[in-house]
Amino acid sequence: MLDLDQRDVKYLPGVGPARAALLKGELQISTLQDLLYNFPYKYIDRSRVFLIKEIDGTMPYIQLKGKILGFEQIGEGRKKRLVAHFTDGTGVADLVWFSGIKFILDRYRPGVEYVVFGKPTIFGGRVNLAHPEIDPEANINLSEMGMQPYYNTTERMKKAGLNSAAIRKLVANLLSLIVEPLPETLPDWIREKEHLMNLTDALKVIHNPRTPLELRLAQLRLKFEELFYVQLNLARYASDRQRRFKGFVFARVGEKFNSFYNTKLPFSLTDAQKRVIREIRNDMGSGRQMNRLLQGDVGSGKTMVALMTMLIAIDNGYQACIMAPTEILSEQHYSNISRYIEGLGLRVELLTGSIKGKRRESVLQGLKDGSINILVSTHAVLEDPVEFYHLGDAAPCVGHDRHTHTEDSGYDSIR
């Protein structure tokens, strides 16, 4: 069995100590497994050959097959460039190089059939491909080229010859070493239920897909696995938290809630609001910390549900806090909540970064001694000086809601 996570990448054919140091420093690739999981960032279909007469300058990449008619060197000094006039019988395209001119002249010859790949532009009415990839036609089987992968590189890597094509060759060397199936990371029953590729095939295909469909299936397998283990970790953290930390048990719906519901409620609750409040009440009876996401359009009454939840907490001797993402929104919540509960004998205060001096000292003291029942705040509530006397209900995003059970006449009409 090939120990991918233990084998140093420098022992892979084509790497060596110098390239290994570069891969580690630039891309954090130290092992064969790191290289295997360094996925391409894009793919280009290399199976199709275009005709020069078809090119309009809007295509992202093209592939041509033909012969070089001749070379021409234009300009002097730093502005010097090499132009190869290339034809496929339907037209002429110019292949352009601004560096490496001697290498190109030594390597390629007029009259030999080549496959050329690059990004086309139109200049002076002619198709231009700057620094294209060129391979002898005899060395390429276009039907097997498929979706060519492209890998992220850096300028340091390119200067050392580790461009995308070089990494592609290193990955090919690595894949050739994988002759036995890799250990599966997903149970068979999950793969069968979700119709997922096995891990070995998915990793081979992600680096060398033959068709767009095959690529999508490989991506689906690898993305599913990543999200599956993220979800599994979240479930583990949630289970561990529920085991270690208990929520408050709110035993009743009392005077504040019922007075508000019977005399202050500015509108009739919708069926959806009643359903959500019933669900929250069930959570409040469980003794578990509640983390609940309440979704709804603007104006659908989410704040009213939060307020009625906070009133249950207050009826059970706890303080409540609602946190908004901006000062403007927190000021709006403060204004609305203050208006809704006017006459109930509750103290509501606002705490934002803009509140300073004596007013801030008064708010901090009121939270600490319990005289403030409801705090409306921004992220300022998370600062160290903020200390609650008995916080029982935090919404919508202070961290956790600790709710529980209720009963009484006003609430009965919601059930």
C-alpha positions in Angstrom: 0.0 0.0 0.0 1.3 3.4 -1.0 1.5 5.7 2.1 0.6 8.9 0.4 0.5 11.0 3.6 4.0 9.7 4.7 5.9 9.7 1.4 7.9 13.0 0.9 7.1 14.6 -2.5 10.8 14.9 -3.2 11.0 11.2 -3.9 8.4 11.4 -6.8 10.1 11.1 -10.2 10.6 14.6 -11.6 10.6 16.4 -8.3 13.9 16.2 -6.3 15.0 18.3 -3.3 15.0 21.7 -5.1 11.5 21.4 -6.6 10.2 19.8 -3.3 11.4 22.9 -1.4 9.6 25.2 -3.9 6.4 23.2 -3.8 6.4 23.3 0.0 7.2 27.0 0.2 4.8 28.2 -2.5 1.9 25.7 -2.3 2.4 23.9 1.1 2.8 20.6 -0.8 5.1 18.3 1.3 3.7 14.8 0.7 2.3 12.8 -2.2 -1.1 13.2 -0.6 -0.7 17.0 -0.6 0.0 16.8 -4.4 -2.8 14.5 -5.0 -5.3 16.8 -3.3 -3.9 19.9 -5.1 -6.8 20.0 -7.5 -6.8 21.9 -10.9 -8.6 25.3 -10.8 -9.9 25.0 -14.4 -10.2 22.6 -17.3 -10.0 23.2 -21.1 -11.3 20.8 -23.7 -8.3 19.7 -25.8 -10.2 17.2 -27.9 -11.4 19.7 -30.5 -9.4 21.2 -33.3 -10.6 24.5 -34.8 -10.0 25.9 -38.3 -8.2 29.2 -38.5 -11.1 30.5 -40.6 -13.5 29.8 -37.7 -11.7 32.0 -35.2 -13.3 35.4 -34.4 -11.2 36.5 -31.5 -13.9 35.9 -28.8 -12.9 32.3 -28.0 -11.1 31.8 -24.7 -8.7 29.1 -26.0 -8.3 27.3 -29.3 -6.4 24.3 -30.7 -5.1 24.3 -34.3 -3.3 21.7 -36.4 -1.1 22.7 -39.2 2.4 23.7 -40.3 4.8 26.6 -39.7 5.4 28.4 -43.0 8.4 30.4 -41.7 9.8 32.5 -38.9 10.2 36.3 -38.8 12.0 38.4 -36.1 10.6 41.9 -35.6 11.9 44.8 -33.6 15.1 45.3 -31.7 16.3 45.0 -28.1 13.6 44.5 -25.5 10.9 45.1 -28.2 12.2 42.2 -30.3 9.7 39.4 -30.9 9.6 36.2 -32.9 6.6 35.5 -35.2 5.9 32.1 -36.7 3.4 32.2 -39.6 1.2 29.1 -39.1 -1.3 27.6 -41.5 -3.9 24.8 -41.6 -4.9 25.4 -45.2 -7.9 27.6 -44.3 -6.0 30.7 -43.3 -2.8 31.9 -41.6 -2.3 32.7 -37.8 0.7 34.3 -36.2 2.4 32.5 -33.3 4.3 35.1 -31.2 7.0 34.9 -28.6 8.6 37.8 -26.7 11.2 35.7 -25.0 13.0 32.4 -25.4 13.5 33.1 -29.1 16.6 31.0 -29.5 14.9 28.0 -27.8 11.9 28.2 -30.2 14.1 28.5 -33.3 16.2 25.5 -32.2 13.1 23.4 -31.4 10.6 23.9 -34.1 10.9 23.6 -37.9 8.9 24.8 -40.9 7.0 22.1 -42.8 6.5 19.9 -39.7 2.9 19.3 -38.6 2.2 20.6 -35.1 -0.7 20.9 -32.8 -0.9 24.5 -31.4 -2.9 25.5 -28.3 -3.3 29.0 -26.9 -5.5 32.1 -26.3 -6.4 33.9 -29.6 -6.5 37.6 -30.2 -7.0 39.6 -33.4 -4.2 42.0 -34.3 -3.9 43.8 -37.6 -6.6 41.6 -39.0 -4.6 38.4 -38.2 -5.1 35.8 -35.6 -2.4 35.9 -32.9 -1.5 33.3 -30.3 1.2 34.6 -27.8 3.5 31.9 -26.3 1.3 29.0 -27.4 1.8 25.4 -26.4 3.2 23.4 -29.4 3.5 19.6 -29.7 4.4 17.5 -32.8 1.2 16.1 -34.2 2.7 12.6 -34.2 3.1 12.8 -30.4 -0.5 13.7 -29.6 -3.7 11.6 -29.7 -6.3 14.3 -29.7 -9.1 11.8 -28.9 -7.4 11.1 -25.6 -6.5 14.7 -24.7 -10.0 15.3 -23.1 -10.3 18.0 -20.5 -6.8 19.4 -19.8 -6.3 20.5 -16.2 -4.6 23.7 -15.2 -3.0 24.1 -11.8 -2.3 27.2 -9.7 1.4 28.3 -9.8 3.4 31.3 -8.6 6.0 33.5 -10.4 8.8 31.8 -8.5 7.6 28.4 -9.6 7.3 29.5 -13.2 10.8 30.9 -13.2 12.0 27.5 -12.0 10.1 25.7 -14.7 7.3 24.5 -12.4 4.4 25.9 -14.5 1.0 24.2 -14.9 2.2 21.8 -17.5 5.1 20.7 -15.3 2.7 20.1 -12.3 0.5 18.1 -14.7 3.4 15.8 -15.5 4.2 15.4 -11.8 0.6 14.4 -11.0 0.7 12.0 -13.9 3.8 10.4 -12.4 2.0 10.1 -9.1 -1.2 8.6 -10.6 0.9 6.0 -12.3 2.1 4.8 -8.8 -1.5 4.2 -7.6 -1.9 0.6 -8.8 -4.1 -0.5 -5.8 -7.4 1.1 -4.7 -6.9 3.8 -2.0 -8.6 3.2 1.4 -12.2 4.4 1.2 -13.2 7.4 3.4 -17.0 7.0 3.0 -19.1 3.9 4.0 -20.3 1.8 1.1 -23.9 2.3 2.0 -23.6 6.1 1.7 -21.8 5.8 -1.6 -24.5 3.5 -2.9 -27.3 5.6 -1.7 -25.9 8.8 -3.2 -24.5 7.1 -6.3 -21.0 8.3 -5.7 -17.7 7.4 -7.3 -15.2 5.5 -5.3 -12.4 7.6 -3.9 -9.6 6.2 -6.2 -11.6 6.9 -9.4 -12.7 10.3 -8.2 -9.1 11.4 -7.5 -7.9 10.1 -10.9 -10.7 11.7 -12.8 -10.4 15.1 -11.1 -6.8 15.3 -12.5 -7.5 13.7 -15.8 -11.2 13.9 -16.9 -12.2 12.7 -20.3 -15.6 14.3 -20.5 -17.4 17.2 -18.7 -19.9 14.6 -17.3 -17.1 12.5 -15.8 -15.6 15.6 -14.2 -18.9 16.6 -12.6 -19.3 13.1 -11.1 -15.7 13.3 -9.6 -16.3 16.8 -8.2 -19.7 15.6 -6.7 -17.9 12.8 -4.9 -15.1 14.9 -3.5 -17.4 17.9 -2.6 -19.9 15.5 -0.9 -17.1 14.0 1.2 -15.8 17.4 2.3 -19.2 18.7 3.3 -20.1 15.3 4.9 -17.2 15.5 7.4 -17.9 19.2 8.1 -21.5 18.3 9.0 -20.3 15.3 11.0 -17.9 17.5 13.0 -20.7 20.1 13.6 -23.0 17.4 14.8 -20.3 16.1 17.1 -19.7 19.5 18.6 -23.4 20.1 19.1 -23.9 16.8 20.8 -20.9 17.4 23.0 -22.2 20.8 23.9 -25.6 19.5 24.7 -24.1 16.9 27.0 -21.9 19.3 28.9 -24.1 22.4 29.1 -27.7 22.5 30.2 -30.1 25.3 29.4 -32.4 27.1 31.8 -35.8 25.7 32.5 -38.4 28.5 32.3 -41.3 27.1 34.2 -44.1 29.4 33.3 -45.6 32.1 31.1 -46.4 34.9 33.5 -47.7 38.4 33.9 -45.5 40.3 31.4 -46.1 37.9 28.5 -49.9 37.8 29.2 -50.2 41.5 29.7 -48.4 42.2 26.5 -50.4 39.6 24.5 -53.8 40.7 25.8 -53.4 44.5 25.9 -50.3 45.6 24.0 -49.9 43.3 20.9 -50.1 45.8 18.0 -51.5 43.2 15.5 -52.9 39.7 15.4 -50.3 37.0 15.1 -50.1 35.1 11.9 -50.4 31.3 11.8 -46.7 31.1 11.1 -45.8 33.2 14.1 -48.0 31.1 16.3 -46.5 27.9 15.0 -42.9 29.3 15.6 -43.8 30.4 19.2 -45.2 27.0 19.9 -42.0 25.4 18.7 -39.9 27.7 20.8 -42.1 26.9 23.8 -41.4 23.2 23.3 -37.6 24.0 23.2 -38.0 26.1 26.3 -39.4 23.1 28.1 -36.6 20.8 27.2 -33.8 22.1 29.5 -31.4 22.2 26.5 -29.7 25.3 25.1 -31.6 26.3 22.0 -29.9 27.5 18.8 -32.7 28.4 16.4 -32.6 30.2 13.0 -35.8 32.1 12.4 -36.2 33.1 8.7 -38.7 35.4 7.1 -39.1 38.3 4.7 -38.7 41.9 5.9 -41.8 42.9 7.9 -42.9 39.3 8.5 -42.7 39.7 12.3 -39.5 38.0 13.3 -38.8 40.8 15.9 -42.2 40.3 17.5 -41.5 36.5 17.9 -38.2 37.4 19.5 -39.8 40.0 21.8 -42.5 37.5 23.0 -39.7 34.9 23.7 -37.8 37.5 25.7 -40.9 38.3 27.8 -41.1 34.6 28.7 -37.5 34.8 30.0 -38.3 37.9 31.9 -41.4 36.3 33.5 -39.0 33.6 34.9 -36.6 36.1 36.5 -34.0 36.4 33.7 -32.7 39.2 31.5 -32.9 39.2 27.7 -30.7 40.6 25.0 -31.2 41.1 21.2 -28.1 41.8 19.1 -28.2 43.5 15.7 -25.5 43.7 13.1 -25.5 47.5 12.7 -26.1 50.5 15.0 -28.9 51.7 12.7 -30.8 48.4 13.0 -30.2 48.2 16.8 -31.6 51.7 17.2 -34.7 50.7 15.2 -35.2 47.6 17.4 -34.7 49.7 20.5 -37.3 52.2 19.4 -39.9 49.6 18.4 -39.4 47.4 21.5 -39.6 50.4 23.8 -42.9 51.4 22.1 -44.4 47.9 22.2 -43.8 47.3 25.9 -44.6 50.8 27.2 -46.5 50.5 30.4 -45.4 47.0 31.4 -42.9 48.4 33.9 -39.8 47.0 32.1 -36.5 48.7 31.5 -35.1 48.6 28.0 -31.7 50.0 27.2 -29.5 50.4 24.1 -25.8 49.7 24.0 -23.7 50.5 20.9 -20.2 51.7 20.3 -21.5 55.3 20.0 -22.9 55.3 23.5 -20.3 56.8 25.9 -19.8 58.4 29.3 -22.4 58.4 32.0 -25.1 56.8 29.8 -22.8 53.9 29.1 -21.9 53.5 32.7 -25.5 53.5 33.6 -26.3 50.8 31.1 -23.4 48.6 32.3 -24.4 49.0 35.9 -28.1 48.2 35.1 -27.0 45.0 33.4 -24.9 44.0 36.3 -27.4 44.7 39.0 -30.3 43.3 37.0 -32.4 46.4 36.8 -32.3 46.3 32.9 -34.7 43.7 31.6 -34.0 43.9 27.9 -30.8 45.0 26.2 -30.7 46.0 22.5 -27.1 46.0 21.3 -24.6 45.5 18.5 -21.4 43.5 18.8 -20.6 45.9 21.6 -22.4 43.5 23.9 -19.5 41.0 23.5 -16.9 43.3 25.1 -15.4 42.3 28.4 -16.9 45.2 30.5 -20.5 43.9 29.7 -21.7 41.7 32.6 -25.3 40.5 33.0 -26.9 39.8 36.3 -28.9 36.8 35.0 -29.0 36.5 31.2 -31.5 33.9 30.1 -32.5 34.8 26.5 -30.1 36.1 23.8 -31.4 36.7 20.2 -30.8 36.6 17.4 -27.0 36.0 17.4 -25.4 36.5 20.7 -24.5 32.8 20.8 -27.2 30.7 22.4 -30.8 30.9 23.6 -31.6 29.2 26.8 -35.4 28.7 26.8 -37.9 26.4 28.4 -41.5 25.6 29.4 -44.5 27.9 29.8 -48.2 27.9 30.6 -50.9 30.4 31.2 -54.1 32.0 29.9 -52.6 34.4 27.3 -50.5 31.7 25.8 -53.4 29.2 25.6 -54.9 31.1 22.6 -51.6 30.5 20.7 -51.7 26.8 21.2 
